[in-house]
Amino acid sequence: IVRDEDGTIRYWSKEAELIYGWTPQEVLGTRTHSLFKTKFPTSLPRIEKQVREQSSWKGKLIHRRRDGSLVTVNSRWNIQRNPQTKSLTVIEVNAEGAA
């Protein structure tokens, strides 16, 4: 998943479609944490601070799929910085993992 810093989805891979059940047309422009109803291992502001400072974060998240079922994912976030606009893009890779 490629998303803006605020979570707005810009790219949705086939793998994301297989894990979560939504098509790219259904999710582009929505925010990941609202879509997934994400349960974080610590506060989101703390995670966002770490990702800005270290350009990456990884941990386990609990997400809700389209069908309402829960999935625990091993999530890795990597930051790409745009030097002209100072904006951040997050490349989020989620893989199904044990709880």
GUSEZA-612147 format. One record per atom (N, C-alpha, C): x, y, z; residue in three letters. Coordinates in steps of 0.05 Angstrom, whole numbers, plus 5000, padded with zeros to 4 digits. Each point is the difference from the previous one (the first is absolute). Layout:
XYZALA/...
end
This chain:
501749775000ILE/498350235000ILE/501850245000ILE/499450194982VAL/501450265001VAL/498050205009VAL/500850165020ARG/498150195012ARG/501450255008ARG/498450225002ASP/501050255011ASP/500449975030ASP/501450195011GLU/500550005029GLU/497549985016GLU/497850124991ASP/497550005014ASP/498449744996ASP/501149814984GLY/498749744997GLY/498549984974GLY/499850214984THR/498449994975THR/501449814980THR/498549804991ILE/501149794983ILE/500450114971ILE/502449974990ARG/500750084972ARG/500449764982ARG/500849785011TYR/500549754984TYR/499249765016TYR/498649824988TRP/498949755013TRP/500849774983TRP/501749825011SER/501149784984SER/498049764999SER/500649824982LYS/498549754998LYS/500149845026LYS/502450015013GLU/500349865026GLU/498250125021GLU/499850275001ALA/498150135019ALA/497249924994ALA/499349984974GLU/497349924993GLU/499449715010GLU/502049824998LEU/499749735009LEU/499749985030LEU/501650155015ILE/499950005029ILE/497450125010ILE/499250234989TYR/497850165012TYR/497349974986TYR/500049944974GLY/497549964986GLY/498950244985GLY/501250235003TRP/499150244985TRP/501650024974TRP/498750114979THR/501450064975THR/501350285002THR/501950064983PRO/501250265000PRO/498050234997PRO/498049954982GLN/498050214995GLN/498450065025GLN/499749815018GLU/498450045025GLU/501650155021GLU/502749985000VAL/501550115022VAL/501750254994VAL/500650054974LEU/501750234994LEU/498750255010LEU/501650175014GLY/498950245012GLY/498949985028GLY/499649755009THR/499149965028THR/502549985018THR/499550015026ARG/502349995019ARG/500249725012ARG/502449905001THR/500449725009THR/498949945028THR/500750175019HIS/499249945028HIS/497050005004HIS/498650174984SER/497150005002SER/498949754986SER/501149944977LEU/499149774984LEU/500349745016LEU/502449965011PHE/500749765014PHE/499149995030PHE/499150235010LYS/499550025029LYS/502349895016LYS/502450104993THR/502549895010THR/500250015031THR/501049785011LYS/500749985028LYS/503150005001LYS/501150205014PHE/502950045001PHE/501149895026PHE/502649924999PRO/501349905025PRO/500750225019PRO/500050244991THR/500550245017THR/498550234987THR/500350245010SER/498450224988SER/501050074972SER/498150074983LEU/500750074973LEU/501950244999LEU/499550215017PRO/502050234999PRO/502849915006PRO/500349815018ARG/502749905007ARG/501249854976ARG/498449844986ILE/501049864976ILE/500750204979ILE/498350204995GLU/500550204979GLU/502650165007GLU/500450065025LYS/502550145008LYS/502449834993LYS/499949755007GLN/502249824994GLN/500649984970GLN/497949974984VAL/500349974971VAL/501250254988VAL/499250245010ARG/501250254990ARG/502950025008ARG/500749925024GLU/502850025009GLU/501849794988GLU/499149764997GLN/501749784991GLN/499549914971GLN/498050134987SER/499249934972SER/498949724997SER/499449875022SER/498849734998SER/498849925027SER/498249814999TRP/498849885024TRP/499149724992TRP/500049825019LYS/498849744996LYS/498849895026LYS/497949854996GLY/498649895023GLY/497549854992GLY/498649895019LYS/497549854994LYS/497650185003LYS/498249984981LEU/497550165000LEU/497749814997LEU/497750075010ILE/497649854995ILE/498250174983ILE/499249884977HIS/498450144980HIS/497449854996HIS/498050154991ARG/497449884993ARG/499949984969ARG/499249774990ARG/499749964971ARG/497250094991ARG/499750004974ARG/497450084988ARG/497749835011ARG/500549745005ASP/497849835009ASP/499650025030ASP/501550175014GLY/499750055029GLY/501849835017GLY/501349804988SER/501849835016SER/502650165007SER/501349915021LEU/502550145009LEU/502449844990LEU/502150154994VAL/502549884991VAL/502350145015VAL/501849845010THR/502550125012THR/502150004979THR/501250234996VAL/502150034979VAL/502650095013VAL/502249904988ASN/502650115006ASN/500350244980ASN/500150245011SER/500050244984SER/502750145001SER/500850094976ARG/502550164998ARG/499450254985ARG/500750235011TRP/499550264987TRP/502850124994TRP/500350084975ASN/502550144992ASN/499250274988ASN/501550205007ILE/499450284991ILE/501650074976ILE/498750134981GLN/501350134977GLN/499550305004GLN/502150165000ARG/499750295003ARG/500350144973ARG/498250194995ASN/500150164976ASN/501550265008ASN/502550044990PRO/501550235008PRO/498850274991PRO/498550004978GLN/498850254990GLN/497650085017GLN/498249825005THR/497550075014THR/500249945030THR/502149875009LYS/500349925028LYS/497949805009LYS/498549894981SER/497949815007SER/501349725004SER/498549835015LEU/500849735005LEU/498149804987LEU/501149804988THR/498449784990THR/500849755016THR/498049845008VAL/500549765016VAL/499649764982VAL/501949834999ILE/499749744986ILE/499649805022ILE/497649895001GLU/499149825022GLU/499849724989GLU/501549815011VAL/500049734991VAL/498849835024VAL/497849874995ASN/498749835020ASN/500049714991ASN/500849835018ALA/499949714994ALA/498549865023ALA/498349824993GLU/498549855020GLU/501949855018GLU/499550035026GLY/501849875020GLY/498449895023GLY/501249855016ALA/498749895024ALA/499650225021ALA/497949965016ALA/499450215020ALA/501850005023ALA/
end
